Amino acid sequence: MKEIPLSNGLNAKVDDEDYEWLSGYSWYAYYDPQRGKTYAAHDTPSGRRVFMHDVIMGLDTLEDESLN
């Protein structure tokens, strides 16, 4: 288990096999007031918010979709 620092001073714990590729991106702690929970998030160049847990589970991608 390794930790990825979030820009807000918190850390996200990830498995060793996920650490290398996830640590190549800048992550921040996003607080969702409706759920009362904090999530590790990254904004893509187009401004789309992506959550780390969704990327790890294969439910989302860190790349912006092609418009072609």
CHARMM internal coordinates of N, CA and C (Angstrom, degrees):
IC EDIT
DIST 1 N 1 CA 1.4352
DIST 1 CA 1 C 1.5289
ANGL 1 N 1 CA 1 C 108.49
DIST 1 C 2 N 1.3389
ANGL 1 CA 1 C 2 N 115.95
DIHE 1 N 1 CA 1 C 2 N 131.31
DIST 2 N 2 CA 1.4674
ANGL 1 C 2 N 2 CA 121.05
DIHE 1 CA 1 C 2 N 2 CA 178.02
DIST 2 CA 2 C 1.5147
ANGL 2 N 2 CA 2 C 108.29
DIHE 1 C 2 N 2 CA 2 C -127.17
DIST 2 C 3 N 1.3324
ANGL 2 CA 2 C 3 N 115.56
DIHE 2 N 2 CA 2 C 3 N 166.04
DIST 3 N 3 CA 1.4503
ANGL 2 C 3 N 3 CA 120.85
DIHE 2 CA 2 C 3 N 3 CA -179.30
DIST 3 CA 3 C 1.5240
ANGL 3 N 3 CA 3 C 110.95
DIHE 2 C 3 N 3 CA 3 C -116.94
DIST 3 C 4 N 1.3199
ANGL 3 CA 3 C 4 N 115.81
DIHE 3 N 3 CA 3 C 4 N 136.67
DIST 4 N 4 CA 1.4541
ANGL 3 C 4 N 4 CA 122.57
DIHE 3 CA 3 C 4 N 4 CA 174.54
DIST 4 CA 4 C 1.5244
ANGL 4 N 4 CA 4 C 106.56
DIHE 3 C 4 N 4 CA 4 C -106.07
DIST 4 C 5 N 1.3356
ANGL 4 CA 4 C 5 N 117.22
DIHE 4 N 4 CA 4 C 5 N 123.43
DIST 5 N 5 CA 1.4629
ANGL 4 C 5 N 5 CA 118.56
DIHE 4 CA 4 C 5 N 5 CA 179.44
DIST 5 CA 5 C 1.5277
ANGL 5 N 5 CA 5 C 111.13
DIHE 4 C 5 N 5 CA 5 C -71.42
DIST 5 C 6 N 1.3169
ANGL 5 CA 5 C 6 N 115.77
DIHE 5 N 5 CA 5 C 6 N 137.80
DIST 6 N 6 CA 1.4527
ANGL 5 C 6 N 6 CA 122.03
DIHE 5 CA 5 C 6 N 6 CA 175.09
DIST 6 CA 6 C 1.5275
ANGL 6 N 6 CA 6 C 107.61
DIHE 5 C 6 N 6 CA 6 C -99.52
DIST 6 C 7 N 1.3133
ANGL 6 CA 6 C 7 N 117.51
DIHE 6 N 6 CA 6 C 7 N 152.12
DIST 7 N 7 CA 1.4631
ANGL 6 C 7 N 7 CA 120.53
DIHE 6 CA 6 C 7 N 7 CA -174.17
DIST 7 CA 7 C 1.5286
ANGL 7 N 7 CA 7 C 113.06
DIHE 6 C 7 N 7 CA 7 C -63.89
DIST 7 C 8 N 1.3122
ANGL 7 CA 7 C 8 N 118.69
DIHE 7 N 7 CA 7 C 8 N -16.69
DIST 8 N 8 CA 1.4596
ANGL 7 C 8 N 8 CA 122.14
DIHE 7 CA 7 C 8 N 8 CA -178.38
DIST 8 CA 8 C 1.5281
ANGL 8 N 8 CA 8 C 112.46
DIHE 7 C 8 N 8 CA 8 C -89.41
DIST 8 C 9 N 1.3297
ANGL 8 CA 8 C 9 N 118.09
DIHE 8 N 8 CA 8 C 9 N 9.03
DIST 9 N 9 CA 1.4511
ANGL 8 C 9 N 9 CA 121.47
DIHE 8 CA 8 C 9 N 9 CA 179.08
DIST 9 CA 9 C 1.5140
ANGL 9 N 9 CA 9 C 114.61
DIHE 8 C 9 N 9 CA 9 C 90.92
DIST 9 C 10 N 1.3296
ANGL 9 CA 9 C 10 N 117.31
DIHE 9 N 9 CA 9 C 10 N -1.03
DIST 10 N 10 CA 1.4624
ANGL 9 C 10 N 10 CA 121.22
DIHE 9 CA 9 C 10 N 10 CA 175.97
DIST 10 CA 10 C 1.5226
ANGL 10 N 10 CA 10 C 109.45
DIHE 9 C 10 N 10 CA 10 C -95.20
DIST 10 C 11 N 1.3314
ANGL 10 CA 10 C 11 N 116.81
DIHE 10 N 10 CA 10 C 11 N 174.04
DIST 11 N 11 CA 1.4613
ANGL 10 C 11 N 11 CA 122.29
DIHE 10 CA 10 C 11 N 11 CA 177.70
DIST 11 CA 11 C 1.5230
ANGL 11 N 11 CA 11 C 109.91
DIHE 10 C 11 N 11 CA 11 C -129.73
DIST 11 C 12 N 1.3285
ANGL 11 CA 11 C 12 N 115.46
DIHE 11 N 11 CA 11 C 12 N 148.92
DIST 12 N 12 CA 1.4635
ANGL 11 C 12 N 12 CA 121.65
DIHE 11 CA 11 C 12 N 12 CA 174.50
DIST 12 CA 12 C 1.5201
ANGL 12 N 12 CA 12 C 107.55
DIHE 11 C 12 N 12 CA 12 C -111.33
DIST 12 C 13 N 1.3280
ANGL 12 CA 12 C 13 N 116.87
DIHE 12 N 12 CA 12 C 13 N 127.54
DIST 13 N 13 CA 1.4621
ANGL 12 C 13 N 13 CA 121.29
DIHE 12 CA 12 C 13 N 13 CA 177.29
DIST 13 CA 13 C 1.5249
ANGL 13 N 13 CA 13 C 109.48
DIHE 12 C 13 N 13 CA 13 C -85.73
DIST 13 C 14 N 1.3369
ANGL 13 CA 13 C 14 N 115.87
DIHE 13 N 13 CA 13 C 14 N 130.05
DIST 14 N 14 CA 1.4667
ANGL 13 C 14 N 14 CA 121.31
DIHE 13 CA 13 C 14 N 14 CA 179.34
DIST 14 CA 14 C 1.5262
ANGL 14 N 14 CA 14 C 109.28
DIHE 13 C 14 N 14 CA 14 C -134.69
DIST 14 C 15 N 1.3220
ANGL 14 CA 14 C 15 N 115.69
DIHE 14 N 14 CA 14 C 15 N 157.31
DIST 15 N 15 CA 1.4603
ANGL 14 C 15 N 15 CA 120.70
DIHE 14 CA 14 C 15 N 15 CA 175.98
DIST 15 CA 15 C 1.5235
ANGL 15 N 15 CA 15 C 109.63
DIHE 14 C 15 N 15 CA 15 C -65.05
DIST 15 C 16 N 1.3167
ANGL 15 CA 15 C 16 N 115.41
DIHE 15 N 15 CA 15 C 16 N 153.39
DIST 16 N 16 CA 1.4650
ANGL 15 C 16 N 16 CA 120.76
DIHE 15 CA 15 C 16 N 16 CA -179.03
DIST 16 CA 16 C 1.5218
ANGL 16 N 16 CA 16 C 112.10
DIHE 15 C 16 N 16 CA 16 C -55.65
DIST 16 C 17 N 1.3468
ANGL 16 CA 16 C 17 N 118.01
DIHE 16 N 16 CA 16 C 17 N -39.55
DIST 17 N 17 CA 1.4638
ANGL 16 C 17 N 17 CA 120.14
DIHE 16 CA 16 C 17 N 17 CA -176.51
DIST 17 CA 17 C 1.5316
ANGL 17 N 17 CA 17 C 112.60
DIHE 16 C 17 N 17 CA 17 C -71.78
DIST 17 C 18 N 1.3158
ANGL 17 CA 17 C 18 N 118.67
DIHE 17 N 17 CA 17 C 18 N -19.80
DIST 18 N 18 CA 1.4654
ANGL 17 C 18 N 18 CA 122.21
DIHE 17 CA 17 C 18 N 18 CA 177.87
DIST 18 CA 18 C 1.5245
ANGL 18 N 18 CA 18 C 112.92
DIHE 17 C 18 N 18 CA 18 C -92.70
DIST 18 C 19 N 1.3130
ANGL 18 CA 18 C 19 N 116.56
DIHE 18 N 18 CA 18 C 19 N -18.39
DIST 19 N 19 CA 1.4624
ANGL 18 C 19 N 19 CA 121.26
DIHE 18 CA 18 C 19 N 19 CA -173.22
DIST 19 CA 19 C 1.5263
ANGL 19 N 19 CA 19 C 112.82
DIHE 18 C 19 N 19 CA 19 C -59.11
DIST 19 C 20 N 1.3128
ANGL 19 CA 19 C 20 N 117.44
DIHE 19 N 19 CA 19 C 20 N -48.48
DIST 20 N 20 CA 1.4666
ANGL 19 C 20 N 20 CA 121.16
DIHE 19 CA 19 C 20 N 20 CA -172.53
DIST 20 CA 20 C 1.5244
ANGL 20 N 20 CA 20 C 112.14
DIHE 19 C 20 N 20 CA 20 C -56.72
DIST 20 C 21 N 1.3245
ANGL 20 CA 20 C 21 N 118.51
DIHE 20 N 20 CA 20 C 21 N -51.78
DIST 21 N 21 CA 1.4645
ANGL 20 C 21 N 21 CA 119.40
DIHE 20 CA 20 C 21 N 21 CA -175.81
DIST 21 CA 21 C 1.5245
ANGL 21 N 21 CA 21 C 112.51
DIHE 20 C 21 N 21 CA 21 C -78.49
DIST 21 C 22 N 1.3278
ANGL 21 CA 21 C 22 N 119.13
DIHE 21 N 21 CA 21 C 22 N -31.70
DIST 22 N 22 CA 1.4641
ANGL 21 C 22 N 22 CA 120.49
DIHE 21 CA 21 C 22 N 22 CA 178.78
DIST 22 CA 22 C 1.5224
ANGL 22 N 22 CA 22 C 112.18
DIHE 21 C 22 N 22 CA 22 C -72.36
DIST 22 C 23 N 1.3241
ANGL 22 CA 22 C 23 N 117.15
DIHE 22 N 22 CA 22 C 23 N -32.31
DIST 23 N 23 CA 1.4663
ANGL 22 C 23 N 23 CA 120.10
DIHE 22 CA 22 C 23 N 23 CA -178.12
DIST 23 CA 23 C 1.5270
ANGL 23 N 23 CA 23 C 112.03
DIHE 22 C 23 N 23 CA 23 C -72.21
DIST 23 C 24 N 1.3145
ANGL 23 CA 23 C 24 N 117.97
DIHE 23 N 23 CA 23 C 24 N -8.60
DIST 24 N 24 CA 1.4622
ANGL 23 C 24 N 24 CA 121.25
DIHE 23 CA 23 C 24 N 24 CA 176.92
DIST 24 CA 24 C 1.5221
ANGL 24 N 24 CA 24 C 113.33
DIHE 23 C 24 N 24 CA 24 C -78.60
DIST 24 C 25 N 1.3229
ANGL 24 CA 24 C 25 N 117.35
DIHE 24 N 24 CA 24 C 25 N -4.12
DIST 25 N 25 CA 1.4577
ANGL 24 C 25 N 25 CA 122.65
DIHE 24 CA 24 C 25 N 25 CA -179.36
DIST 25 CA 25 C 1.5261
ANGL 25 N 25 CA 25 C 109.66
DIHE 24 C 25 N 25 CA 25 C -116.03
DIST 25 C 26 N 1.3251
ANGL 25 CA 25 C 26 N 116.33
DIHE 25 N 25 CA 25 C 26 N 155.95
DIST 26 N 26 CA 1.4682
ANGL 25 C 26 N 26 CA 119.79
DIHE 25 CA 25 C 26 N 26 CA 176.12
DIST 26 CA 26 C 1.5262
ANGL 26 N 26 CA 26 C 108.66
DIHE 25 C 26 N 26 CA 26 C -89.90
DIST 26 C 27 N 1.3094
ANGL 26 CA 26 C 27 N 116.17
DIHE 26 N 26 CA 26 C 27 N 129.03
DIST 27 N 27 CA 1.4637
ANGL 26 C 27 N 27 CA 123.28
DIHE 26 CA 26 C 27 N 27 CA -176.96
DIST 27 CA 27 C 1.5109
ANGL 27 N 27 CA 27 C 109.63
DIHE 26 C 27 N 27 CA 27 C -119.57
DIST 27 C 28 N 1.3137
ANGL 27 CA 27 C 28 N 116.23
DIHE 27 N 27 CA 27 C 28 N 153.12
DIST 28 N 28 CA 1.4601
ANGL 27 C 28 N 28 CA 121.09
DIHE 27 CA 27 C 28 N 28 CA 175.93
DIST 28 CA 28 C 1.5246
ANGL 28 N 28 CA 28 C 108.81
DIHE 27 C 28 N 28 CA 28 C -139.22
DIST 28 C 29 N 1.3301
ANGL 28 CA 28 C 29 N 115.89
DIHE 28 N 28 CA 28 C 29 N 162.57
DIST 29 N 29 CA 1.4539
ANGL 28 C 29 N 29 CA 121.20
DIHE 28 CA 28 C 29 N 29 CA 178.62
DIST 29 CA 29 C 1.5230
ANGL 29 N 29 CA 29 C 108.70
DIHE 28 C 29 N 29 CA 29 C -87.97
DIST 29 C 30 N 1.3356
ANGL 29 CA 29 C 30 N 116.21
DIHE 29 N 29 CA 29 C 30 N 118.73
DIST 30 N 30 CA 1.4596
ANGL 29 C 30 N 30 CA 121.98
DIHE 29 CA 29 C 30 N 30 CA 179.00
DIST 30 CA 30 C 1.5245
ANGL 30 N 30 CA 30 C 108.63
DIHE 29 C 30 N 30 CA 30 C -106.66
DIST 30 C 31 N 1.3292
ANGL 30 CA 30 C 31 N 116.46
DIHE 30 N 30 CA 30 C 31 N 121.58
DIST 31 N 31 CA 1.4598
ANGL 30 C 31 N 31 CA 120.75
DIHE 30 CA 30 C 31 N 31 CA 178.90
DIST 31 CA 31 C 1.5235
ANGL 31 N 31 CA 31 C 109.02
DIHE 30 C 31 N 31 CA 31 C -94.32
DIST 31 C 32 N 1.3243
ANGL 31 CA 31 C 32 N 116.51
DIHE 31 N 31 CA 31 C 32 N 124.08
DIST 32 N 32 CA 1.4610
ANGL 31 C 32 N 32 CA 122.55
DIHE 31 CA 31 C 32 N 32 CA 177.38
DIST 32 CA 32 C 1.5296
ANGL 32 N 32 CA 32 C 107.47
DIHE 31 C 32 N 32 CA 32 C -97.93
DIST 32 C 33 N 1.3389
ANGL 32 CA 32 C 33 N 117.43
DIHE 32 N 32 CA 32 C 33 N 105.07
DIST 33 N 33 CA 1.4606
ANGL 32 C 33 N 33 CA 119.53
DIHE 32 CA 32 C 33 N 33 CA -176.14
DIST 33 CA 33 C 1.5322
ANGL 33 N 33 CA 33 C 113.61
DIHE 32 C 33 N 33 CA 33 C -66.80
DIST 33 C 34 N 1.3263
ANGL 33 CA 33 C 34 N 118.01
DIHE 33 N 33 CA 33 C 34 N -26.52
DIST 34 N 34 CA 1.4616
ANGL 33 C 34 N 34 CA 119.94
DIHE 33 CA 33 C 34 N 34 CA 179.24
DIST 34 CA 34 C 1.5226
ANGL 34 N 34 CA 34 C 111.82
DIHE 33 C 34 N 34 CA 34 C -69.07
DIST 34 C 35 N 1.3281
ANGL 34 CA 34 C 35 N 116.00
DIHE 34 N 34 CA 34 C 35 N -36.70
DIST 35 N 35 CA 1.4655
ANGL 34 C 35 N 35 CA 120.08
DIHE 34 CA 34 C 35 N 35 CA -179.65
DIST 35 CA 35 C 1.5214
ANGL 35 N 35 CA 35 C 112.47
DIHE 34 C 35 N 35 CA 35 C -96.68
DIST 35 C 36 N 1.3240
ANGL 35 CA 35 C 36 N 116.53
DIHE 35 N 35 CA 35 C 36 N -15.92
DIST 36 N 36 CA 1.4548
ANGL 35 C 36 N 36 CA 120.52
DIHE 35 CA 35 C 36 N 36 CA -178.97
DIST 36 CA 36 C 1.5174
ANGL 36 N 36 CA 36 C 112.59
DIHE 35 C 36 N 36 CA 36 C 70.08
DIST 36 C 37 N 1.3354
ANGL 36 CA 36 C 37 N 116.85
DIHE 36 N 36 CA 36 C 37 N 29.20
DIST 37 N 37 CA 1.4681
ANGL 36 C 37 N 37 CA 121.67
DIHE 36 CA 36 C 37 N 37 CA -177.52
DIST 37 CA 37 C 1.5212
ANGL 37 N 37 CA 37 C 110.23
DIHE 36 C 37 N 37 CA 37 C -128.71
DIST 37 C 38 N 1.3228
ANGL 37 CA 37 C 38 N 115.06
DIHE 37 N 37 CA 37 C 38 N 157.55
DIST 38 N 38 CA 1.4561
ANGL 37 C 38 N 38 CA 122.31
DIHE 37 CA 37 C 38 N 38 CA 177.44
DIST 38 CA 38 C 1.5149
ANGL 38 N 38 CA 38 C 108.93
DIHE 37 C 38 N 38 CA 38 C -112.28
DIST 38 C 39 N 1.3328
ANGL 38 CA 38 C 39 N 116.29
DIHE 38 N 38 CA 38 C 39 N 134.90
DIST 39 N 39 CA 1.4605
ANGL 38 C 39 N 39 CA 122.80
DIHE 38 CA 38 C 39 N 39 CA -178.01
DIST 39 CA 39 C 1.5279
ANGL 39 N 39 CA 39 C 109.93
DIHE 38 C 39 N 39 CA 39 C -125.27
DIST 39 C 40 N 1.3187
ANGL 39 CA 39 C 40 N 117.18
DIHE 39 N 39 CA 39 C 40 N 149.49
DIST 40 N 40 CA 1.4596
ANGL 39 C 40 N 40 CA 121.81
DIHE 39 CA 39 C 40 N 40 CA 171.53
DIST 40 CA 40 C 1.5231
ANGL 40 N 40 CA 40 C 107.46
DIHE 39 C 40 N 40 CA 40 C -78.07
DIST 40 C 41 N 1.3401
ANGL 40 CA 40 C 41 N 116.68
DIHE 40 N 40 CA 40 C 41 N 126.86
DIST 41 N 41 CA 1.4553
ANGL 40 C 41 N 41 CA 120.83
DIHE 40 CA 40 C 41 N 41 CA -175.52
DIST 41 CA 41 C 1.5271
ANGL 41 N 41 CA 41 C 110.82
DIHE 40 C 41 N 41 CA 41 C -134.48
DIST 41 C 42 N 1.3270
ANGL 41 CA 41 C 42 N 114.84
DIHE 41 N 41 CA 41 C 42 N 159.10
DIST 42 N 42 CA 1.4683
ANGL 41 C 42 N 42 CA 123.28
DIHE 41 CA 41 C 42 N 42 CA 177.72
DIST 42 CA 42 C 1.5226
ANGL 42 N 42 CA 42 C 106.55
DIHE 41 C 42 N 42 CA 42 C -140.62
DIST 42 C 43 N 1.3256
ANGL 42 CA 42 C 43 N 117.03
DIHE 42 N 42 CA 42 C 43 N 139.46
DIST 43 N 43 CA 1.4627
ANGL 42 C 43 N 43 CA 120.69
DIHE 42 CA 42 C 43 N 43 CA 176.39
DIST 43 CA 43 C 1.5224
ANGL 43 N 43 CA 43 C 108.70
DIHE 42 C 43 N 43 CA 43 C -100.85
DIST 43 C 44 N 1.3386
ANGL 43 CA 43 C 44 N 116.59
DIHE 43 N 43 CA 43 C 44 N 127.11
DIST 44 N 44 CA 1.4652
ANGL 43 C 44 N 44 CA 121.66
DIHE 43 CA 43 C 44 N 44 CA 177.90
DIST 44 CA 44 C 1.5284
ANGL 44 N 44 CA 44 C 108.84
DIHE 43 C 44 N 44 CA 44 C -73.15
DIST 44 C 45 N 1.3290
ANGL 44 CA 44 C 45 N 118.08
DIHE 44 N 44 CA 44 C 45 N 166.99
DIST 45 N 45 CA 1.4676
ANGL 44 C 45 N 45 CA 120.16
DIHE 44 CA 44 C 45 N 45 CA 179.01
DIST 45 CA 45 C 1.5324
ANGL 45 N 45 CA 45 C 113.67
DIHE 44 C 45 N 45 CA 45 C -55.72
DIST 45 C 46 N 1.3218
ANGL 45 CA 45 C 46 N 118.23
DIHE 45 N 45 CA 45 C 46 N -29.27
DIST 46 N 46 CA 1.4647
ANGL 45 C 46 N 46 CA 120.30
DIHE 45 CA 45 C 46 N 46 CA 179.24
DIST 46 CA 46 C 1.5285
ANGL 46 N 46 CA 46 C 111.92
DIHE 45 C 46 N 46 CA 46 C -81.85
DIST 46 C 47 N 1.3477
ANGL 46 CA 46 C 47 N 117.52
DIHE 46 N 46 CA 46 C 47 N -5.41
DIST 47 N 47 CA 1.4528
ANGL 46 C 47 N 47 CA 121.14
DIHE 46 CA 46 C 47 N 47 CA 178.36
DIST 47 CA 47 C 1.5172
ANGL 47 N 47 CA 47 C 114.52
DIHE 46 C 47 N 47 CA 47 C 96.57
DIST 47 C 48 N 1.3132
ANGL 47 CA 47 C 48 N 117.10
DIHE 47 N 47 CA 47 C 48 N 5.79
DIST 48 N 48 CA 1.4623
ANGL 47 C 48 N 48 CA 121.26
DIHE 47 CA 47 C 48 N 48 CA 179.03
DIST 48 CA 48 C 1.5256
ANGL 48 N 48 CA 48 C 109.52
DIHE 47 C 48 N 48 CA 48 C -77.74
DIST 48 C 49 N 1.3414
ANGL 48 CA 48 C 49 N 117.15
DIHE 48 N 48 CA 48 C 49 N 130.27
DIST 49 N 49 CA 1.4670
ANGL 48 C 49 N 49 CA 121.64
DIHE 48 CA 48 C 49 N 49 CA 179.19
DIST 49 CA 49 C 1.5248
ANGL 49 N 49 CA 49 C 109.27
DIHE 48 C 49 N 49 CA 49 C -84.46
DIST 49 C 50 N 1.3348
ANGL 49 CA 49 C 50 N 115.35
DIHE 49 N 49 CA 49 C 50 N 129.54
DIST 50 N 50 CA 1.4575
ANGL 49 C 50 N 50 CA 122.15
DIHE 49 CA 49 C 50 N 50 CA -179.92
DIST 50 CA 50 C 1.5264
ANGL 50 N 50 CA 50 C 107.66
DIHE 49 C 50 N 50 CA 50 C -121.82
DIST 50 C 51 N 1.3246
ANGL 50 CA 50 C 51 N 116.52
DIHE 50 N 50 CA 50 C 51 N 134.50
DIST 51 N 51 CA 1.4591
ANGL 50 C 51 N 51 CA 120.74
DIHE 50 CA 50 C 51 N 51 CA 179.77
DIST 51 CA 51 C 1.5292
ANGL 51 N 51 CA 51 C 110.38
DIHE 50 C 51 N 51 CA 51 C -97.93
DIST 51 C 52 N 1.3292
ANGL 51 CA 51 C 52 N 115.50
DIHE 51 N 51 CA 51 C 52 N 138.54
DIST 52 N 52 CA 1.4589
ANGL 51 C 52 N 52 CA 121.72
DIHE 51 CA 51 C 52 N 52 CA -176.14
DIST 52 CA 52 C 1.5229
ANGL 52 N 52 CA 52 C 111.70
DIHE 51 C 52 N 52 CA 52 C -57.97
DIST 52 C 53 N 1.3105
ANGL 52 CA 52 C 53 N 118.50
DIHE 52 N 52 CA 52 C 53 N -41.69
DIST 53 N 53 CA 1.4685
ANGL 52 C 53 N 53 CA 120.14
DIHE 52 CA 52 C 53 N 53 CA -177.20
DIST 53 CA 53 C 1.5319
ANGL 53 N 53 CA 53 C 110.78
DIHE 52 C 53 N 53 CA 53 C -64.80
DIST 53 C 54 N 1.3385
ANGL 53 CA 53 C 54 N 117.93
DIHE 53 N 53 CA 53 C 54 N -33.52
DIST 54 N 54 CA 1.4646
ANGL 53 C 54 N 54 CA 120.58
DIHE 53 CA 53 C 54 N 54 CA 177.26
DIST 54 CA 54 C 1.5243
ANGL 54 N 54 CA 54 C 111.69
DIHE 53 C 54 N 54 CA 54 C -69.76
DIST 54 C 55 N 1.3368
ANGL 54 CA 54 C 55 N 116.56
DIHE 54 N 54 CA 54 C 55 N -37.19
DIST 55 N 55 CA 1.4657
ANGL 54 C 55 N 55 CA 120.87
DIHE 54 CA 54 C 55 N 55 CA 178.79
DIST 55 CA 55 C 1.5240
ANGL 55 N 55 CA 55 C 110.11
DIHE 54 C 55 N 55 CA 55 C -66.76
DIST 55 C 56 N 1.3210
ANGL 55 CA 55 C 56 N 117.06
DIHE 55 N 55 CA 55 C 56 N -44.70
DIST 56 N 56 CA 1.4651
ANGL 55 C 56 N 56 CA 121.35
DIHE 55 CA 55 C 56 N 56 CA -179.85
DIST 56 CA 56 C 1.5295
ANGL 56 N 56 CA 56 C 110.66
DIHE 55 C 56 N 56 CA 56 C -61.27
DIST 56 C 57 N 1.3203
ANGL 56 CA 56 C 57 N 116.59
DIHE 56 N 56 CA 56 C 57 N -39.86
DIST 57 N 57 CA 1.4717
ANGL 56 C 57 N 57 CA 121.16
DIHE 56 CA 56 C 57 N 57 CA -178.65
DIST 57 CA 57 C 1.5325
ANGL 57 N 57 CA 57 C 113.02
DIHE 56 C 57 N 57 CA 57 C -79.79
DIST 57 C 58 N 1.3373
ANGL 57 CA 57 C 58 N 117.26
DIHE 57 N 57 CA 57 C 58 N -5.12
DIST 58 N 58 CA 1.4556
ANGL 57 C 58 N 58 CA 120.60
DIHE 57 CA 57 C 58 N 58 CA 179.63
DIST 58 CA 58 C 1.5172
ANGL 58 N 58 CA 58 C 113.62
DIHE 57 C 58 N 58 CA 58 C 80.35
DIST 58 C 59 N 1.3363
ANGL 58 CA 58 C 59 N 117.51
DIHE 58 N 58 CA 58 C 59 N 15.77
DIST 59 N 59 CA 1.4589
ANGL 58 C 59 N 59 CA 121.72
DIHE 58 CA 58 C 59 N 59 CA -179.20
DIST 59 CA 59 C 1.5248
ANGL 59 N 59 CA 59 C 112.83
DIHE 58 C 59 N 59 CA 59 C -88.30
DIST 59 C 60 N 1.3303
ANGL 59 CA 59 C 60 N 117.30
DIHE 59 N 59 CA 59 C 60 N -14.54
DIST 60 N 60 CA 1.4531
ANGL 59 C 60 N 60 CA 122.72
DIHE 59 CA 59 C 60 N 60 CA 179.94
DIST 60 CA 60 C 1.5266
ANGL 60 N 60 CA 60 C 108.73
DIHE 59 C 60 N 60 CA 60 C -149.06
DIST 60 C 61 N 1.3158
ANGL 60 CA 60 C 61 N 115.74
DIHE 60 N 60 CA 60 C 61 N 169.46
DIST 61 N 61 CA 1.4613
ANGL 60 C 61 N 61 CA 121.13
DIHE 60 CA 60 C 61 N 61 CA -178.88
DIST 61 CA 61 C 1.5080
ANGL 61 N 61 CA 61 C 110.26
DIHE 60 C 61 N 61 CA 61 C -129.02
DIST 61 C 62 N 1.3192
ANGL 61 CA 61 C 62 N 116.90
DIHE 61 N 61 CA 61 C 62 N 155.38
DIST 62 N 62 CA 1.4577
ANGL 61 C 62 N 62 CA 121.78
DIHE 61 CA 61 C 62 N 62 CA 178.53
DIST 62 CA 62 C 1.5291
ANGL 62 N 62 CA 62 C 111.56
DIHE 61 C 62 N 62 CA 62 C -84.95
DIST 62 C 63 N 1.3085
ANGL 62 CA 62 C 63 N 116.75
DIHE 62 N 62 CA 62 C 63 N -5.16
DIST 63 N 63 CA 1.4750
ANGL 62 C 63 N 63 CA 121.59
DIHE 62 CA 62 C 63 N 63 CA -179.40
DIST 63 CA 63 C 1.5211
ANGL 63 N 63 CA 63 C 109.44
DIHE 62 C 63 N 63 CA 63 C -97.15
DIST 63 C 64 N 1.3192
ANGL 63 CA 63 C 64 N 115.81
DIHE 63 N 63 CA 63 C 64 N 146.45
DIST 64 N 64 CA 1.4597
ANGL 63 C 64 N 64 CA 120.11
DIHE 63 CA 63 C 64 N 64 CA 174.21
DIST 64 CA 64 C 1.5153
ANGL 64 N 64 CA 64 C 109.61
DIHE 63 C 64 N 64 CA 64 C -76.05
DIST 64 C 65 N 1.2995
ANGL 64 CA 64 C 65 N 115.84
DIHE 64 N 64 CA 64 C 65 N 143.56
DIST 65 N 65 CA 1.4590
ANGL 64 C 65 N 65 CA 121.22
DIHE 64 CA 64 C 65 N 65 CA 179.10
DIST 65 CA 65 C 1.5283
ANGL 65 N 65 CA 65 C 110.04
DIHE 64 C 65 N 65 CA 65 C -67.43
DIST 65 C 66 N 1.3097
ANGL 65 CA 65 C 66 N 116.70
DIHE 65 N 65 CA 65 C 66 N 145.07
DIST 66 N 66 CA 1.4649
ANGL 65 C 66 N 66 CA 121.72
DIHE 65 CA 65 C 66 N 66 CA 175.98
DIST 66 CA 66 C 1.5253
ANGL 66 N 66 CA 66 C 108.84
DIHE 65 C 66 N 66 CA 66 C -73.41
DIST 66 C 67 N 1.3103
ANGL 66 CA 66 C 67 N 116.27
DIHE 66 N 66 CA 66 C 67 N 138.39
DIST 67 N 67 CA 1.4606
ANGL 66 C 67 N 67 CA 120.91
DIHE 66 CA 66 C 67 N 67 CA -179.94
DIST 67 CA 67 C 1.5229
ANGL 67 N 67 CA 67 C 112.29
DIHE 66 C 67 N 67 CA 67 C -90.12
DIST 67 C 68 N 1.3329
ANGL 67 CA 67 C 68 N 118.13
DIHE 67 N 67 CA 67 C 68 N 2.67
DIST 68 N 68 CA 1.4813
ANGL 67 C 68 N 68 CA 121.05
DIHE 67 CA 67 C 68 N 68 CA -178.69
DIST 68 CA 68 C 1.5008
ANGL 68 N 68 CA 68 C 111.32
DIHE 67 C 68 N 68 CA 68 C -74.81
END
COOR INIT
IC SEED 1 N 1 CA 1 C
IC BUILD
